[in-house]
Amino acid sequence: LGNESGWDLNSEDVGQGSDSSLPANLNADADDDTETSNQGTSDTSTATQNDVDRSQPPQPGPRYLRVLTTESPSWVAWREVRILSDGRNVATMGVATASSQTDDGPARYLNDDDLDTTWNSGDFPPASVTIDLGRPYIIEEIRLLVAQNPIGPTVHRLRIAGDDRRFAPIHTWRQETENGTWLTWENEEQVDRP
């Protein structure tokens, strides 16, 4: 499965740590994030432990997906993010946000199902993208299409979160990539809840 910390996103220890070497809005495990949304506005909502109704049973699967790029030879950019659930791309129903974007590469291009558009951070790493699916889904597969020039080593950290926005790592890609490389994570066990 490649799950680095398990699927229990309601665990008290998930999302509590931070990487002080990263800016606060890119901290992969931070509970509060400020990112540029696909409408060009800022999302400053925060889900704290007190905001989560723990009397309700957890919903199956993650609601949020985040990719944090910490190494790349070029500006961080993605052509597409696809999140497959029950054989369909549910990413297109979500709202994409990013740590930064260019005027001609807004966050909404992350999940528009158009391989001819590209989100562009406008800067070198670190950079992150987040997709809010609106509700939890059972995820079968996640695919990311790289937009990168030149070819070189990259590190991309994949994280998921439930309604409480407490992100947990599930996979890290460390490999040489180039423009047009598809990165894929498969949920081989078809785990039905975070």
C-alpha positions as CSV (number, residue, x, y, z in Angstrom):
1,L,0.0,0.0,0.0
2,G,2.8,2.4,0.6
3,N,1.0,4.1,3.5
4,E,3.6,5.9,5.6
5,S,1.5,6.5,8.7
6,G,-1.7,4.4,8.5
7,W,-5.2,5.5,7.4
8,D,-6.6,6.5,10.8
9,L,-6.9,10.3,10.3
10,N,-8.8,10.8,13.5
11,S,-5.8,9.6,15.5
12,E,-4.6,12.3,18.0
13,D,-1.0,12.2,16.7
14,V,-1.8,12.7,13.0
15,G,-1.1,16.2,11.8
16,Q,0.4,17.5,15.0
17,G,4.0,17.7,13.8
18,S,5.4,20.3,11.6
19,D,8.5,20.8,9.5
20,S,10.0,24.1,10.7
21,S,12.1,24.3,7.5
22,L,9.0,25.0,5.4
23,P,7.0,28.2,5.3
24,A,3.8,27.9,7.5
25,N,1.5,27.8,4.5
26,L,3.4,24.9,3.0
27,N,3.9,22.8,6.1
28,A,2.7,19.4,5.0
29,D,1.3,18.4,8.4
30,A,-0.1,21.8,9.5
31,D,-3.8,21.9,10.4
32,D,-4.2,25.5,9.1
33,D,-3.3,26.4,5.5
34,T,-3.6,29.6,3.5
35,E,-3.5,28.9,-0.2
36,T,-4.6,30.6,-3.4
37,S,-7.8,29.1,-4.6
38,N,-8.9,28.5,-8.1
39,Q,-11.0,31.6,-7.9
40,G,-7.9,33.6,-6.9
41,T,-9.1,34.2,-3.4
42,S,-7.5,33.2,-0.1
43,D,-8.9,30.3,1.9
44,T,-8.1,30.9,5.6
45,S,-10.7,28.5,7.1
46,T,-9.3,26.4,10.0
47,A,-10.7,23.1,11.3
48,T,-9.5,22.7,14.8
49,Q,-10.0,19.7,17.1
50,N,-12.8,21.6,18.8
51,D,-14.6,22.2,15.4
52,V,-14.8,18.4,14.6
53,D,-18.0,16.6,15.8
54,R,-16.5,13.4,17.1
55,S,-19.9,12.0,18.2
56,Q,-20.6,11.2,14.5
57,P,-19.0,8.1,13.0
58,P,-16.1,9.0,10.5
59,Q,-17.0,9.1,6.9
60,P,-15.3,6.6,4.6
61,G,-12.3,7.8,2.7
62,P,-10.5,11.2,2.5
63,R,-12.0,14.5,1.5
64,Y,-8.8,16.4,0.9
65,L,-5.7,15.6,-1.2
66,R,-2.5,17.5,-1.0
67,V,0.7,17.3,-2.9
68,L,3.8,19.0,-1.5
69,T,6.7,19.3,-3.8
70,T,10.0,19.8,-2.0
71,E,12.5,19.2,-4.8
72,S,12.4,20.0,-8.5
73,P,14.9,21.5,-11.1
74,S,12.2,23.9,-12.3
75,W,9.2,25.9,-11.2
76,V,6.6,23.5,-9.7
77,A,3.8,22.9,-12.2
78,W,1.2,20.2,-12.8
79,R,-0.9,19.6,-16.0
80,E,-3.5,17.5,-14.2
81,V,-4.5,15.8,-11.0
82,R,-6.9,12.9,-11.2
83,I,-8.5,11.2,-8.3
84,L,-10.4,8.0,-9.2
85,S,-13.3,6.7,-7.1
86,D,-15.6,4.0,-8.3
87,G,-13.9,4.3,-11.7
88,R,-14.6,8.0,-12.2
89,N,-12.4,11.1,-11.8
90,V,-13.9,12.9,-8.8
91,A,-11.2,15.6,-8.8
92,T,-13.2,17.5,-11.4
93,M,-15.9,18.0,-8.8
94,G,-13.5,19.4,-6.2
95,V,-12.0,22.9,-5.6
96,A,-8.3,23.2,-6.2
97,T,-6.1,25.6,-4.2
98,A,-2.3,26.2,-4.4
99,S,0.4,27.8,-2.4
100,S,0.9,30.2,-5.3
101,Q,0.0,30.5,-9.0
102,T,0.8,32.5,-12.1
103,D,-1.8,34.6,-14.0
104,D,-1.8,32.1,-16.9
105,G,-1.5,29.0,-14.7
106,P,-4.2,29.3,-12.0
107,A,-5.0,26.5,-9.5
108,R,-8.3,25.7,-11.3
109,Y,-6.2,24.1,-14.1
110,L,-5.2,21.3,-11.7
111,N,-8.5,19.4,-11.9
112,D,-10.1,20.7,-15.1
113,D,-9.7,17.4,-17.0
114,D,-7.8,19.2,-19.7
115,L,-4.3,18.1,-20.5
116,D,-3.6,21.2,-22.4
117,T,-3.8,23.5,-19.4
118,T,-1.2,23.7,-16.6
119,W,-1.2,25.0,-13.0
120,N,2.1,26.8,-12.4
121,S,3.4,27.9,-9.0
122,G,5.6,30.6,-10.6
123,D,8.5,29.5,-8.3
124,F,10.8,26.7,-7.3
125,P,10.0,24.4,-4.4
126,P,8.5,24.2,-1.9
127,A,5.0,24.5,-3.4
128,S,1.8,22.7,-2.6
129,V,-1.6,22.0,-4.2
130,T,-4.7,20.9,-2.4
131,I,-8.0,19.5,-3.8
132,D,-11.1,19.7,-1.6
133,L,-13.5,17.0,-3.0
134,G,-16.4,18.5,-1.0
135,R,-17.0,15.2,0.8
136,P,-15.1,12.0,1.6
137,Y,-14.6,9.4,-1.2
138,I,-13.1,5.9,-1.3
139,I,-10.0,6.5,-3.4
140,E,-8.9,3.8,-5.9
141,E,-6.1,5.7,-7.6
142,I,-4.4,9.1,-7.7
143,R,-2.6,10.3,-10.9
144,L,-0.5,13.5,-11.3
145,L,0.8,14.7,-14.7
146,V,4.1,16.5,-14.4
147,A,4.7,19.8,-16.2
148,Q,8.5,20.2,-15.9
149,N,11.5,21.4,-17.8
150,P,14.4,20.4,-17.5
151,I,14.4,16.7,-16.6
152,G,15.7,16.1,-13.1
153,P,15.2,14.7,-9.6
154,T,11.9,15.6,-7.8
155,V,10.3,14.8,-4.5
156,H,6.5,15.0,-4.2
157,R,4.7,14.1,-0.9
158,L,1.1,12.9,-1.2
159,R,-1.1,13.5,1.8
160,I,-4.8,13.0,2.5
161,A,-7.2,14.3,5.2
162,G,-10.8,13.8,6.3
163,D,-13.3,16.5,7.1
164,D,-11.0,17.6,10.0
165,R,-8.2,18.7,7.6
166,R,-5.6,16.8,9.6
167,F,-3.3,15.6,6.8
168,A,-1.6,12.2,6.9
169,P,1.2,11.1,4.5
170,I,0.3,8.1,2.2
171,H,3.1,8.2,-0.4
172,T,6.3,10.0,-1.5
173,W,7.6,10.0,-5.0
174,R,11.4,10.4,-5.2
175,Q,12.5,10.0,-8.8
176,E,13.7,11.7,-11.9
177,T,10.8,13.2,-13.8
178,E,10.3,15.2,-17.0
179,N,7.4,17.0,-18.7
180,G,4.7,14.4,-19.4
181,T,5.6,12.0,-16.6
182,W,2.5,10.5,-14.9
183,L,3.0,9.8,-11.2
184,T,0.5,7.2,-9.9
185,W,-0.5,5.9,-6.5
186,E,-2.8,2.9,-6.3
187,N,-4.9,2.0,-3.3
188,E,-4.2,-1.7,-3.7
189,E,-6.1,-2.7,-0.6
190,Q,-9.2,-0.5,-1.4
191,V,-9.2,0.8,2.1
192,D,-12.6,2.3,2.7
193,R,-11.8,4.8,5.3
194,P,-8.9,7.0,6.3
